[in-house]
């Protein structure tokens, strides 16, 4: 028979805290996926009972909201040079100033950070951003929009639109990762469907089959440019 082992001989457990639970939740999410992220699984990873976690987080939704805020806290304050140049992209030469290049870079960095973790962008889509790091991101965007000379109401409404764009882009990119594929593979599969469409039933789509799914990074640059141009040209009166 095996000799009993004293509980005192075991290594001491790391003390629980909200931050430790959040970081553990992210590890479980990234390693095992959204479906595996439960309070019980996080507790198991921490070698404790699920009831112990409720002292620090209210439930799974609260945990995911906290995980999203933690991730948003890692968004860097990029310089315009950090933004990757898209193929075929050209400088607009509109004279909008450095604020616009910084805003482009900040949006890109936010999308990249949020899209790395399955399901977190969907948390952002379903809630008004009121957590500390989400508010810090809004503050940075509002500061840049203020430099653009926009009035108060337009800035307030524009930052909501930009945050929605960030979360939607991140959700799409995260979905590609979850499916185990990539953008190129997804586009190729869609292209096969479009190429097989009957022209008499879908004349507009088949007529644009060469343009519908091409563009790559240039499409993302164009989309954000359209969004910001629209904000600049449409005061919220």
C-alpha positions as CSV (number, residue, x, y, z in Angstrom):
1,X,0.0,0.0,0.0
2,X,1.1,3.5,-0.8
3,X,2.0,5.6,2.2
4,X,-0.3,8.6,2.8
5,X,1.1,11.9,1.8
6,X,0.7,14.9,4.1
7,X,-1.2,17.8,2.7
8,X,1.6,20.0,4.0
9,X,4.0,18.4,1.6
10,X,2.0,19.6,-1.4
11,X,3.1,22.9,-3.0
12,X,1.1,25.9,-1.8
13,X,-1.6,27.1,-4.2
14,X,-1.2,30.5,-5.7
15,X,-3.7,32.9,-4.1
16,X,-6.8,33.6,-6.1
17,X,-7.6,37.1,-7.4
18,X,-9.7,38.5,-10.2
19,X,-6.6,39.1,-12.3
20,X,-5.4,35.5,-11.9
21,X,-8.9,34.2,-12.9
22,X,-9.0,36.4,-15.9
23,X,-5.6,35.3,-17.2
24,X,-6.4,31.7,-16.6
25,X,-9.7,32.1,-18.5
26,X,-7.8,33.5,-21.4
27,X,-5.4,30.5,-21.4
28,X,-8.3,28.1,-21.4
29,X,-10.1,30.0,-24.2
30,X,-7.0,30.2,-26.4
31,X,-6.0,26.6,-25.8
32,X,-9.4,24.8,-25.8
33,X,-11.9,27.2,-27.4
34,X,-15.0,29.1,-26.4
35,X,-17.1,26.0,-25.7
36,X,-14.6,24.8,-23.1
37,X,-14.6,28.1,-21.2
38,X,-16.7,27.4,-18.1
39,X,-16.4,28.4,-14.6
40,X,-15.8,24.8,-13.6
41,X,-13.0,24.4,-16.2
42,X,-11.3,27.6,-15.1
43,X,-11.5,26.4,-11.5
44,X,-10.1,23.1,-12.4
45,X,-7.1,24.8,-14.1
46,X,-6.6,26.7,-10.8
47,X,-6.9,23.6,-8.7
48,X,-9.9,24.9,-6.8
49,X,-13.7,24.6,-6.8
50,X,-16.0,26.7,-9.0
51,X,-17.6,28.3,-5.9
52,X,-14.3,29.9,-5.1
53,X,-14.3,31.9,-8.3
54,X,-17.7,33.6,-7.5
55,X,-16.0,35.7,-4.9
56,X,-14.2,37.5,-7.7
57,X,-16.4,37.1,-10.8
58,X,-20.2,37.0,-10.8
59,X,-20.6,34.4,-13.6
60,X,-19.2,33.3,-17.0
61,X,-20.5,36.5,-18.7
62,X,-18.8,38.7,-16.2
63,X,-15.6,36.7,-16.7
64,X,-15.7,37.1,-20.5
65,X,-16.4,40.9,-20.1
66,X,-13.4,41.1,-17.8
67,X,-11.3,39.1,-20.2
68,X,-12.3,41.5,-23.0
69,X,-11.3,44.5,-20.9
70,X,-8.0,42.9,-20.1
71,X,-7.3,42.3,-23.8
72,X,-8.2,45.9,-24.7
73,X,-5.6,47.0,-22.2
74,X,-3.0,45.5,-24.4
75,X,-3.8,47.7,-27.4
76,X,-0.6,49.7,-28.1
77,X,-0.6,53.3,-29.0
78,X,0.8,52.8,-32.5
79,X,2.5,55.3,-34.8
80,X,1.2,55.6,-38.4
81,X,4.3,53.7,-39.6
82,X,3.0,50.6,-37.7
83,X,0.1,50.3,-40.0
84,X,0.8,47.8,-42.8
85,X,0.6,49.2,-46.3
86,X,-2.0,47.5,-48.4
87,X,-1.3,46.4,-51.9
88,X,-2.5,49.0,-54.3
89,X,-3.2,51.5,-51.6
90,X,-2.5,55.1,-52.4
91,X,-2.1,58.2,-50.2
92,X,-5.2,60.3,-50.5
93,X,-3.3,63.6,-50.1
94,X,-6.4,65.2,-48.5
95,X,-4.3,67.1,-46.0
96,X,-6.2,65.7,-43.0
97,X,-3.2,65.7,-40.8
98,X,-1.4,63.2,-38.5
99,X,-4.6,62.6,-36.5
100,X,-6.1,60.5,-39.3
101,X,-3.0,58.3,-39.7
102,X,-2.9,57.7,-35.9
103,X,-6.6,56.9,-35.9
104,X,-6.2,54.4,-38.7
105,X,-3.3,52.7,-36.9
106,X,-5.2,52.6,-33.6
107,X,-8.3,51.0,-35.2
108,X,-6.1,48.4,-36.9
109,X,-4.3,47.6,-33.6
110,X,-7.6,47.3,-31.8
111,X,-9.0,44.8,-34.4
112,X,-5.8,42.7,-34.3
113,X,-5.8,42.5,-30.5
114,X,-9.5,41.7,-30.1
115,X,-9.5,39.1,-32.9
116,X,-6.9,36.9,-31.4
117,X,-9.3,35.4,-28.8
118,X,-12.4,33.5,-29.9
119,X,-15.7,35.0,-28.9
120,X,-14.5,38.2,-27.2
121,X,-15.5,40.4,-30.1
122,X,-19.0,39.1,-29.8
123,X,-19.0,40.2,-26.1
124,X,-18.1,43.7,-27.3
125,X,-20.8,43.6,-30.0
126,X,-23.5,42.9,-27.3
127,X,-22.6,45.6,-24.8
128,X,-22.0,49.4,-24.4
129,X,-18.2,49.9,-23.8
130,X,-18.0,51.0,-20.1
131,X,-15.1,48.9,-18.7
132,X,-11.9,50.8,-17.8
133,X,-9.8,49.8,-20.9
134,X,-12.7,50.1,-23.3
135,X,-13.3,53.6,-22.0
136,X,-9.5,54.3,-22.4
137,X,-9.7,53.2,-26.0
138,X,-12.7,55.5,-26.6
139,X,-10.9,58.4,-25.0
140,X,-7.9,57.9,-27.4
141,X,-10.2,57.9,-30.4
142,X,-12.2,60.9,-29.2
143,X,-9.0,62.8,-28.7
144,X,-8.0,62.1,-32.3
145,X,-11.5,63.1,-33.6
146,X,-11.2,66.3,-31.6
147,X,-8.0,67.1,-33.5
148,X,-10.0,66.6,-36.7
149,X,-12.1,69.6,-35.6
150,X,-15.4,67.7,-35.3
151,X,-18.1,69.1,-33.1
152,X,-19.0,67.4,-29.8
153,X,-22.1,65.4,-31.0
154,X,-20.4,64.2,-34.1
155,X,-17.4,63.0,-32.1
156,X,-19.6,61.2,-29.6
157,X,-21.6,59.4,-32.3
158,X,-18.6,58.8,-34.5
159,X,-16.6,56.9,-31.8
160,X,-19.6,54.6,-31.3
161,X,-19.6,53.8,-35.1
162,X,-15.8,53.3,-35.0
163,X,-16.0,50.9,-32.1
164,X,-18.8,48.9,-33.9
165,X,-16.5,48.7,-36.9
166,X,-13.6,47.4,-34.7
167,X,-15.7,44.7,-33.1
168,X,-17.3,43.6,-36.4
169,X,-13.9,43.3,-38.1
170,X,-12.5,41.4,-35.1
171,X,-15.4,39.0,-35.0
172,X,-15.0,38.2,-38.7
173,X,-11.2,37.6,-38.4
174,X,-11.7,35.5,-35.2
175,X,-14.3,33.4,-37.0
176,X,-11.7,32.6,-39.7
177,X,-9.3,31.3,-37.1
178,X,-11.9,29.2,-35.3
179,X,-12.9,27.5,-38.6
180,X,-9.2,26.4,-38.9
181,X,-8.8,28.1,-42.2
182,X,-7.6,31.5,-43.5
183,X,-9.0,34.4,-45.4
184,X,-7.6,33.1,-48.7
185,X,-9.3,29.7,-48.3
186,X,-12.6,31.3,-47.3
187,X,-12.5,33.6,-50.3
188,X,-11.5,30.8,-52.7
189,X,-14.5,28.7,-51.5
190,X,-16.9,31.7,-52.0
191,X,-15.4,32.4,-55.4
192,X,-16.3,28.9,-56.5
193,X,-19.9,29.5,-55.5
194,X,-20.0,32.8,-57.3
195,X,-18.4,31.4,-60.5
196,X,-21.2,28.7,-60.6
197,X,-24.1,31.1,-60.3
198,X,-26.5,31.4,-63.3
199,X,-26.0,34.8,-64.9
200,X,-29.7,35.1,-65.8
201,X,-30.7,34.9,-62.1
202,X,-27.8,36.9,-60.6
203,X,-26.7,39.3,-63.4
204,X,-25.2,41.9,-61.1
205,X,-23.2,39.5,-59.0
206,X,-21.9,37.4,-61.9
207,X,-21.1,40.6,-63.8
208,X,-18.8,41.7,-60.9
209,X,-17.3,38.2,-60.2
210,X,-13.8,39.5,-60.8
211,X,-14.3,42.4,-58.3
212,X,-16.6,40.8,-55.6
213,X,-13.9,39.0,-53.6
214,X,-10.7,40.6,-54.6
215,X,-8.7,43.4,-53.0
216,X,-7.3,41.9,-49.8
217,X,-5.8,44.4,-47.5
218,X,-6.7,47.3,-49.8
219,X,-10.4,46.6,-49.2
220,X,-9.9,47.1,-45.4
221,X,-8.0,50.3,-46.0
222,X,-10.7,51.5,-48.3
223,X,-13.5,50.5,-45.9
224,X,-12.0,52.5,-43.0
225,X,-11.3,55.4,-45.3
226,X,-15.0,55.4,-46.4
227,X,-16.1,55.3,-42.8
228,X,-13.9,58.2,-41.7
229,X,-14.7,60.3,-44.8
230,X,-18.4,59.8,-44.1
231,X,-18.0,61.0,-40.6
232,X,-16.1,64.1,-41.7
233,X,-18.7,64.9,-44.3
234,X,-21.8,64.2,-42.1
235,X,-22.0,66.3,-39.0
236,X,-24.5,64.9,-36.5
237,X,-26.9,67.7,-36.5
